[in-house]
Structures are given as C-alpha cells and as structure tokens.
Amino acid sequence: MNQREVEAEHVKELLGRAVDTVRAPGSRGSEAVFAQASRVRLRRRAAATGVAAAAVAAGLVLGPGLLSDGQGVRVAGAPTAGDFTTRAGKFEKLLPAGTGKISEVSLMRLVKQVPKAPLRKPVGPYDGDYAVHRDGGVGYISVTLATRKEAQAKSGGKGIEDPCKDAPKDGRVGCTSQKLSNGNLLGIWQEGEADAGSYPTWGPTFSAVLKLTDGRVLHVRDTGGFLGKGQLGPLLKTPPLTRDQLHKLILNPKLLP
C-alpha cells in the first residue's frame, strides 16, 4: 500500500471507532443510530413518491407550466380565492367581479382524457384554458394568440379578412365585425348548437377574434362548459362572460406580449 492508502485506512479505522461510541438516547449502540436513520430515509422516500404520484394524477386538470415552472394554478376542482400570484390568479384580475373562481386547466387533456397530451407552447402571457367555477357549474375561457406564421397557414395566406364573411353558413350566429381605429379587426359571435350525438356536448358559447395589423390573431372562447368524460361539473346556464364583457376582455392589451 502507498502512503495515501495507508492514511485512508487509518482515517477509516478512526471513523469506525467513533461511530461505535455513538449512543442515541435510549438506544443500544450504533445499530440503533443507523436503524433510525434508515427509517427516516424510508419515510422521506415514501413522501416523495406520494407527491410524484399526485402530480401525475393532476396532469389531467392542470394547465401548462405548473410541473415545469409553477405558473399554473393547483387543481381545477379546488381554486383558491384571492390567490393572485399564479397565472390563473392574475388572469382572474382581468375579469369582471363575480365571474367566478378561476383555475388553469387543459381542455385537450380533459376532453381526450390523456394526461400527457402535448400542450401548445404559449405565445401570449395568458394563452391557455381556464375553468370558471360558479353557482355549482363549471365553464371555461380559452385564450389563444396565433403568430403571424400560424395565422397565415390557417387562412391560406389571405391575411386580414372579415371574420363574419361566411356567417351564418359556418354555424356562427349573430356575428358582428368592427374595424378599430388602430386598423385591427374584431369579430364576435355565438357558436351554433352542435349536431345531436356529438362529443363532447358544449354549453352556450361566445367566441371573439381580434385580427392584428401585424398578422397575429387573438382568439378568446367563452363557453358554459361541456358534458362528457373529463367534465369538471355541470354546465353553466350562460357563458362565464356576457358578450359585452367578452368584447372588453379581448381588447385588453395585457393579453398580448
């Protein structure tokens, strides 16, 4: 053995002697100390496993960001009143008083019942789906900001067109459009009833689209909820927001980066 190995063996021997002299209160020796430490490790490991399992189960009703950067709200079925530190809490501050309690969810995961369904990368600060808990029912408000490239691909490169151009043939009811002073184009309508037997069954729904002069498109959907697998509660009798309230929300500059 070289000098370093000799010194290492000597230190190891001294440490072994020191451990043998350790006495925990009421214990018989080093065996009790190590047994107690082992029990602590097992309890911590079990607790961590339980947290991980709960996180996976919560994946069905949590919106983007919670598991990665903590921007989502806890669980859709249990919103926390007055919690304005999460993204859902901040979004609630943009809504009229009395709208309901807000929590962030993923409608794609709820409707399809696929906890790991891929989520669209947010473009705007409030992109995502929000459950609205009110009067024993659950509705939803969804915000989506499309990039210029995404909008052009969807429209076939047609650019800004009247959102009510094809209404009501396309199922949009009471569609109205408005050209704003800054050149943006706003459209609001009520979605028609779906065919019988379609899944899921959606409640009363308003939709609004804001076509920006730079090519981006902001869409806000305001629905009274849905019935089917994954539903979080009964339908609301009306959408969470009135038509006028939806008009005001989509024009809020805070929805844009």
C-alpha positions as a LaTeX table, in Angstrom:
\begin{tabular}{lrrr}
\hline
Residue & $x$ (\AA) & $y$ (\AA) & $z$ (\AA) \\
\hline
Met1 & 0.00 & 0.00 & 0.00 \\
Asn2 & 1.24 & 3.52 & $-0.77$ \\
Gln3 & 1.26 & 6.34 & 1.78 \\
Arg4 & $-2.14$ & 7.70 & 0.64 \\
Glu5 & $-3.82$ & 4.30 & 1.00 \\
Val6 & $-2.29$ & 3.82 & 4.45 \\
Glu7 & $-3.61$ & 7.20 & 5.58 \\
Ala8 & $-7.06$ & 6.41 & 4.15 \\
Glu9 & $-7.21$ & 3.10 & 6.03 \\
His10 & $-6.17$ & 4.87 & 9.23 \\
Val11 & $-8.90$ & 7.50 & 8.86 \\
Lys12 & $-11.46$ & 4.77 & 8.10 \\
Glu13 & $-10.47$ & 2.92 & 11.28 \\
Leu14 & $-10.76$ & 6.06 & 13.40 \\
Leu15 & $-14.21$ & 6.81 & 11.95 \\
Gly16 & $-15.34$ & 3.27 & 12.69 \\
Arg17 & $-14.28$ & 3.60 & 16.31 \\
Ala18 & $-16.07$ & 6.95 & 16.63 \\
Val19 & $-19.33$ & 5.54 & 15.26 \\
Asp20 & $-19.14$ & 2.61 & 17.67 \\
Thr21 & $-19.09$ & 5.05 & 20.58 \\
Val22 & $-22.22$ & 6.92 & 19.43 \\
Arg23 & $-25.26$ & 6.42 & 21.63 \\
Ala24 & $-28.69$ & 7.76 & 20.73 \\
Pro25 & $-30.94$ & 8.46 & 23.74 \\
Gly26 & $-32.42$ & 5.16 & 24.84 \\
Ser27 & $-30.54$ & 3.18 & 22.14 \\
Arg28 & $-28.21$ & 0.21 & 22.41 \\
Gly29 & $-25.44$ & 1.49 & 20.17 \\
Ser30 & $-24.50$ & 2.34 & 16.60 \\
Glu31 & $-27.02$ & $-0.20$ & 15.24 \\
Ala32 & $-29.88$ & 1.87 & 16.68 \\
Val33 & $-28.46$ & 5.05 & 15.20 \\
Phe34 & $-28.24$ & 3.57 & 11.72 \\
Ala35 & $-31.65$ & 1.91 & 12.04 \\
Gln36 & $-33.21$ & 5.23 & 12.97 \\
Ala37 & $-31.51$ & 6.96 & 10.05 \\
Ser38 & $-32.77$ & 4.23 & 7.72 \\
Arg39 & $-36.35$ & 4.72 & 8.92 \\
Val40 & $-36.10$ & 8.48 & 8.28 \\
Arg41 & $-34.83$ & 7.88 & 4.75 \\
Leu42 & $-37.68$ & 5.46 & 4.04 \\
Arg43 & $-40.29$ & 7.94 & 5.28 \\
Arg44 & $-38.82$ & 10.72 & 3.13 \\
Arg45 & $-38.68$ & 8.44 & 0.11 \\
Ala46 & $-42.32$ & 7.39 & 0.59 \\
Ala47 & $-43.41$ & 11.01 & 0.92 \\
Ala48 & $-41.58$ & 11.96 & $-2.28$ \\
Thr49 & $-43.19$ & 9.05 & $-4.12$ \\
Gly50 & $-46.63$ & 10.16 & $-2.96$ \\
Val51 & $-46.04$ & 13.71 & $-4.20$ \\
Ala52 & $-44.89$ & 12.44 & $-7.58$ \\
Ala53 & $-47.96$ & 10.22 & $-7.94$ \\
Ala54 & $-50.25$ & 13.13 & $-7.07$ \\
Ala55 & $-48.52$ & 15.28 & $-9.66$ \\
Val56 & $-49.11$ & 12.70 & $-12.39$ \\
Ala57 & $-52.79$ & 12.40 & $-11.47$ \\
Ala58 & $-53.12$ & 16.18 & $-11.50$ \\
Gly59 & $-51.80$ & 16.28 & $-15.06$ \\
Leu60 & $-55.35$ & 15.82 & $-16.36$ \\
Val61 & $-56.57$ & 19.11 & $-14.94$ \\
Leu62 & $-53.51$ & 21.28 & $-14.80$ \\
Gly63 & $-52.60$ & 23.78 & $-17.43$ \\
Pro64 & $-49.21$ & 24.32 & $-18.98$ \\
Gly65 & $-46.35$ & 25.38 & $-16.79$ \\
Leu66 & $-47.25$ & 24.02 & $-13.36$ \\
Leu67 & $-44.98$ & 21.00 & $-13.41$ \\
Ser68 & $-42.15$ & 22.89 & $-15.11$ \\
Asp69 & $-42.15$ & 26.47 & $-13.86$ \\
Gly70 & $-45.04$ & 26.77 & $-11.40$ \\
Gln71 & $-47.11$ & 29.27 & $-13.38$ \\
Gly72 & $-50.33$ & 27.25 & $-13.28$ \\
Val73 & $-52.94$ & 27.03 & $-10.56$ \\
Arg74 & $-53.12$ & 23.96 & $-8.27$ \\
Val75 & $-56.07$ & 21.78 & $-9.19$ \\
Ala76 & $-59.08$ & 22.72 & $-11.28$ \\
Gly77 & $-61.57$ & 21.40 & $-8.74$ \\
Ala78 & $-60.19$ & 23.43 & $-5.86$ \\
Pro79 & $-59.36$ & 27.04 & $-6.81$ \\
Thr80 & $-58.01$ & 29.30 & $-4.10$ \\
Ala81 & $-59.88$ & 32.55 & $-3.59$ \\
Gly82 & $-57.76$ & 35.67 & $-3.78$ \\
Asp83 & $-54.62$ & 33.86 & $-4.99$ \\
Phe84 & $-53.25$ & 36.41 & $-7.45$ \\
Thr85 & $-49.70$ & 35.04 & $-7.58$ \\
Thr86 & $-50.37$ & 32.33 & $-10.19$ \\
Arg87 & $-51.13$ & 32.91 & $-13.86$ \\
Ala88 & $-54.77$ & 31.91 & $-13.30$ \\
Gly89 & $-54.94$ & 34.27 & $-10.35$ \\
Lys90 & $-53.58$ & 37.12 & $-12.44$ \\
Phe91 & $-56.00$ & 36.26 & $-15.24$ \\
Glu92 & $-58.87$ & 36.42 & $-12.74$ \\
Lys93 & $-57.94$ & 40.05 & $-12.06$ \\
Leu94 & $-58.66$ & 40.84 & $-15.73$ \\
Leu95 & $-62.23$ & 39.53 & $-15.42$ \\
Pro96 & $-65.30$ & 41.34 & $-14.07$ \\
Ala97 & $-66.12$ & 40.89 & $-10.39$ \\
Gly98 & $-68.42$ & 37.93 & $-9.82$ \\
Thr99 & $-67.24$ & 35.94 & $-12.84$ \\
Gly100 & $-66.31$ & 33.03 & $-10.58$ \\
Lys101 & $-63.27$ & 31.27 & $-9.19$ \\
Ile102 & $-60.62$ & 30.62 & $-11.81$ \\
Ser103 & $-58.20$ & 27.71 & $-12.18$ \\
Glu104 & $-55.93$ & 26.76 & $-15.06$ \\
Val105 & $-56.68$ & 23.52 & $-16.90$ \\
Ser106 & $-56.06$ & 21.80 & $-20.23$ \\
Leu107 & $-59.28$ & 21.25 & $-22.17$ \\
Met108 & $-57.42$ & 18.98 & $-24.58$ \\
Arg109 & $-56.35$ & 16.73 & $-21.72$ \\
Leu110 & $-59.75$ & 16.86 & $-20.04$ \\
Val111 & $-61.78$ & 16.08 & $-23.16$ \\
Lys112 & $-59.41$ & 13.45 & $-24.54$ \\
Gln113 & $-58.54$ & 12.07 & $-21.07$ \\
Val114 & $-54.87$ & 11.88 & $-22.00$ \\
Pro115 & $-52.74$ & 13.26 & $-19.13$ \\
Lys116 & $-49.61$ & 13.54 & $-21.26$ \\
Ala117 & $-51.22$ & 15.03 & $-24.36$ \\
Pro118 & $-48.75$ & 17.61 & $-25.76$ \\
Leu119 & $-49.61$ & 21.21 & $-24.98$ \\
Arg120 & $-49.25$ & 24.11 & $-27.38$ \\
Lys121 & $-46.40$ & 26.43 & $-26.48$ \\
Pro122 & $-47.94$ & 29.72 & $-25.27$ \\
Val123 & $-47.38$ & 32.79 & $-27.42$ \\
Gly124 & $-49.22$ & 35.32 & $-25.27$ \\
Pro125 & $-48.86$ & 35.78 & $-21.49$ \\
Tyr126 & $-52.31$ & 34.30 & $-20.78$ \\
Asp127 & $-52.58$ & 31.66 & $-23.51$ \\
Gly128 & $-54.35$ & 28.59 & $-22.16$ \\
Asp129 & $-57.63$ & 27.27 & $-20.79$ \\
Tyr130 & $-59.23$ & 28.48 & $-17.57$ \\
Ala131 & $-62.05$ & 26.75 & $-15.69$ \\
Val132 & $-64.65$ & 29.09 & $-14.22$ \\
His133 & $-66.37$ & 27.71 & $-11.11$ \\
Arg134 & $-69.67$ & 29.45 & $-10.39$ \\
Asp135 & $-73.06$ & 28.52 & $-8.95$ \\
Gly136 & $-72.20$ & 24.83 & $-8.81$ \\
Gly137 & $-71.27$ & 24.66 & $-12.51$ \\
Val138 & $-68.05$ & 24.90 & $-14.49$ \\
Gly139 & $-67.49$ & 26.93 & $-17.65$ \\
Tyr140 & $-64.30$ & 27.75 & $-19.49$ \\
Ile141 & $-62.47$ & 30.70 & $-21.00$ \\
Ser142 & $-59.75$ & 29.88 & $-23.51$ \\
Val143 & $-57.16$ & 32.37 & $-24.79$ \\
Thr144 & $-55.00$ & 31.69 & $-27.85$ \\
Leu145 & $-52.66$ & 34.08 & $-29.60$ \\
Ala146 & $-51.53$ & 32.81 & $-33.02$ \\
Thr147 & $-48.28$ & 34.01 & $-34.53$ \\
Arg148 & $-48.33$ & 35.59 & $-37.98$ \\
Lys149 & $-46.98$ & 32.36 & $-39.46$ \\
Glu150 & $-49.67$ & 30.26 & $-37.76$ \\
Ala151 & $-52.43$ & 32.67 & $-38.81$ \\
Gln152 & $-51.28$ & 32.73 & $-42.43$ \\
Ala153 & $-51.11$ & 28.94 & $-42.55$ \\
Lys154 & $-54.66$ & 28.66 & $-41.19$ \\
Ser155 & $-56.10$ & 31.29 & $-43.54$ \\
Gly156 & $-54.17$ & 30.15 & $-46.58$ \\
Gly157 & $-52.27$ & 33.44 & $-46.70$ \\
Lys158 & $-55.41$ & 35.56 & $-47.14$ \\
Gly159 & $-54.39$ & 37.99 & $-44.39$ \\
Ile160 & $-56.96$ & 40.09 & $-42.54$ \\
Glu161 & $-60.49$ & 39.23 & $-43.64$ \\
Asp162 & $-63.89$ & 39.99 & $-42.20$ \\
Pro163 & $-64.42$ & 37.29 & $-39.52$ \\
Cys164 & $-68.15$ & 37.33 & $-40.30$ \\
Lys165 & $-67.64$ & 36.82 & $-44.03$ \\
Asp166 & $-69.06$ & 33.29 & $-44.08$ \\
Ala167 & $-71.54$ & 33.60 & $-41.21$ \\
Pro168 & $-74.08$ & 32.18 & $-40.58$ \\
Lys169 & $-73.35$ & 29.42 & $-43.11$ \\
Asp170 & $-70.44$ & 28.24 & $-40.98$ \\
Gly171 & $-72.58$ & 27.98 & $-37.84$ \\
Arg172 & $-71.75$ & 31.36 & $-36.33$ \\
Val173 & $-74.84$ & 33.12 & $-35.01$ \\
Gly174 & $-75.19$ & 36.89 & $-34.62$ \\
Cys175 & $-71.69$ & 37.55 & $-35.89$ \\
Thr176 & $-70.66$ & 41.21 & $-35.83$ \\
Ser177 & $-67.38$ & 42.70 & $-37.02$ \\
Gln178 & $-65.75$ & 46.01 & $-36.19$ \\
Lys179 & $-62.70$ & 47.75 & $-37.62$ \\
Leu180 & $-60.85$ & 49.53 & $-34.83$ \\
Ser181 & $-59.10$ & 52.88 & $-35.07$ \\
Asn182 & $-55.67$ & 51.18 & $-35.00$ \\
Gly183 & $-56.57$ & 49.04 & $-38.01$ \\
Asn184 & $-57.24$ & 45.83 & $-36.08$ \\
Leu185 & $-60.37$ & 43.86 & $-36.96$ \\
Leu186 & $-62.65$ & 42.47 & $-34.24$ \\
Gly187 & $-65.34$ & 39.85 & $-34.64$ \\
Ile188 & $-67.72$ & 38.38 & $-32.03$ \\
Trp189 & $-70.36$ & 35.69 & $-32.46$ \\
Gln190 & $-72.29$ & 32.93 & $-30.72$ \\
Glu191 & $-71.49$ & 29.37 & $-31.70$ \\
Gly192 & $-74.42$ & 27.36 & $-33.01$ \\
Glu193 & $-75.59$ & 24.15 & $-31.38$ \\
Ala194 & $-73.65$ & 21.02 & $-32.29$ \\
Asp195 & $-75.22$ & 18.09 & $-34.04$ \\
Ala196 & $-77.05$ & 15.61 & $-31.83$ \\
Gly197 & $-74.78$ & 12.89 & $-30.50$ \\
Ser198 & $-71.57$ & 14.86 & $-30.99$ \\
Tyr199 & $-68.91$ & 14.56 & $-28.32$ \\
Pro200 & $-68.46$ & 16.42 & $-26.15$ \\
Thr201 & $-71.68$ & 18.35 & $-25.70$ \\
Trp202 & $-70.80$ & 22.03 & $-25.26$ \\
Gly203 & $-72.88$ & 24.56 & $-23.39$ \\
Pro204 & $-73.76$ & 28.04 & $-24.70$ \\
Thr205 & $-70.64$ & 29.61 & $-26.18$ \\
Phe206 & $-69.42$ & 33.02 & $-27.35$ \\
Ser207 & $-66.27$ & 33.44 & $-29.41$ \\
Ala208 & $-64.25$ & 36.53 & $-30.25$ \\
Val209 & $-61.33$ & 37.03 & $-32.62$ \\
Leu210 & $-59.03$ & 40.02 & $-32.92$ \\
Lys211 & $-57.02$ & 40.19 & $-36.14$ \\
Leu212 & $-54.00$ & 42.42 & $-35.63$ \\
Thr213 & $-52.38$ & 44.51 & $-38.36$ \\
Asp214 & $-49.06$ & 42.74 & $-37.77$ \\
Gly215 & $-50.62$ & 39.44 & $-38.82$ \\
Arg216 & $-51.16$ & 37.88 & $-35.41$ \\
Val217 & $-54.63$ & 36.69 & $-34.38$ \\
Leu218 & $-56.03$ & 36.62 & $-30.83$ \\
His219 & $-58.93$ & 34.27 & $-30.12$ \\
Val220 & $-60.94$ & 34.11 & $-26.89$ \\
Arg221 & $-63.59$ & 31.41 & $-26.41$ \\
Asp222 & $-66.16$ & 31.81 & $-23.64$ \\
Thr223 & $-68.19$ & 28.65 & $-23.05$ \\
Gly224 & $-70.66$ & 27.42 & $-20.46$ \\
Gly225 & $-68.79$ & 24.12 & $-20.17$ \\
Phe226 & $-69.07$ & 20.65 & $-21.64$ \\
Leu227 & $-70.69$ & 17.32 & $-20.82$ \\
Gly228 & $-68.83$ & 14.06 & $-21.27$ \\
Lys229 & $-65.78$ & 12.25 & $-19.99$ \\
Gly230 & $-63.50$ & 14.59 & $-18.09$ \\
Gln231 & $-66.15$ & 17.17 & $-17.22$ \\
Leu232 & $-65.41$ & 19.03 & $-14.01$ \\
Gly233 & $-69.02$ & 19.88 & $-13.22$ \\
Pro234 & $-72.46$ & 20.70 & $-14.65$ \\
Leu235 & $-72.88$ & 23.26 & $-17.42$ \\
Leu236 & $-73.34$ & 26.92 & $-16.59$ \\
Lys237 & $-76.67$ & 28.33 & $-17.74$ \\
Thr238 & $-74.81$ & 31.06 & $-19.62$ \\
Pro239 & $-71.19$ & 31.54 & $-20.72$ \\
Pro240 & $-68.93$ & 32.87 & $-17.94$ \\
Leu241 & $-68.79$ & 36.28 & $-19.67$ \\
Thr242 & $-71.54$ & 38.21 & $-21.38$ \\
Arg243 & $-70.99$ & 39.28 & $-24.95$ \\
Asp244 & $-70.10$ & 42.82 & $-23.84$ \\
Gln245 & $-67.69$ & 41.51 & $-21.20$ \\
Leu246 & $-66.00$ & 39.28 & $-23.79$ \\
His247 & $-65.69$ & 42.32 & $-26.09$ \\
Lys248 & $-63.90$ & 44.21 & $-23.33$ \\
Leu249 & $-61.63$ & 41.30 & $-22.41$ \\
Ile250 & $-60.30$ & 40.60 & $-25.90$ \\
Leu251 & $-59.36$ & 44.28 & $-26.27$ \\
Asn252 & $-57.34$ & 44.22 & $-23.04$ \\
Pro253 & $-53.71$ & 44.83 & $-24.09$ \\
Lys254 & $-52.50$ & 42.61 & $-21.25$ \\
Leu255 & $-53.47$ & 39.55 & $-23.31$ \\
Leu256 & $-50.68$ & 40.43 & $-25.74$ \\
Pro257 & $-46.93$ & 40.08 & $-25.10$ \\
\hline
\end{tabular}
